[in-house]
C-alpha cells in the first residue's frame, strides 16, 4: 500500500514531468508551427513538421527529464537508457503522427468543421490532442522502463 510520502513524491514527479513536458511542448509546437507557416500546410509538410518538432523536443526532454524528473538507475548503462528512451519516443512519435492524421481525417469528413476558426487551426488542434495523449503514454512508459526501481 502506498504511503502518504510515496503519493507526495509521485505527485511532485508528475508536476515536474508536466513542467518539462510543457516546455517540450512549447519547443515542439513552435518548430511544428514555424515549418507549417514557412512551407505551407500540405499533409506531407504537416507530417515533416510534426517529425522535426517532436525530435527536437525529445532531445530536450531526455536531457531535462533525466536530470530533474526521473531517477537514474545506476545499474543501467547510459547508452541503454538513451536507447530505451528513443525507442519509447519513436513509438510516441508514431502515436503522435497517427493521432494528428486521425484528427485531420475527421476534419475532412465532418462538414461543420470545414469552416471558420476550427478549420483554420485544424493542424494545431490535432497537435494539441496528440500531445495530450502521447504525454500520458510517455510518463507511464518512462516510469515503467527507465526509472530506477526501488
C-alpha positions, 0 to 999 in steps of 0.5 A, a space after each residue: 500500500 502506498 504511503 502518504 510520502 510515496 503519493 507526495 513524491 509521485 505527485 511532485 514527479 508528475 508536476 515536474 514531468 508536466 513542467 518539462 513536458 510543457 516546455 517540450 511542448 512549447 519547443 515542439 509546437 513552435 518548430 511544428 508551427 514555424 515549418 507549417 507557416 514557412 512551407 505551407 500546410 500540405 499533409 506531407 509538410 504537416 507530417 515533416 513538421 510534426 517529425 522535426 518538432 517532436 525530435 527536437 523536443 525529445 532531445 530536450 526532454 531526455 536531457 531535462 527529464 533525466 536530470 530533474 524528473 526521473 531517477 537514474 538507475 545506476 545499474 543501467 548503462 547510459 547508452 541503454 537508457 538513451 536507447 530505451 528512451 528513443 525507442 519509447 519516443 519513436 513509438 510516441 512519435 508514431 502515436 503522435 503522427 497517427 493521432 494528428 492524421 486521425 484528427 485531420 481525417 475527421 476534419 475532412 469528413 465532418 462538414 461543420 468543421 470545414 469552416 471558420 476558426 476550427 478549420 483554420 487551426 485544424 493542424 494545431 488542434 490535432 497537435 494539441 490532442 496528440 500531445 495530450 495523449 502521447 504525454 500520458 503514454 510517455 510518463 507511464 512508459 518512462 516510469 515503467 522502463 527507465 526509472 530506477 526501481 526501488 
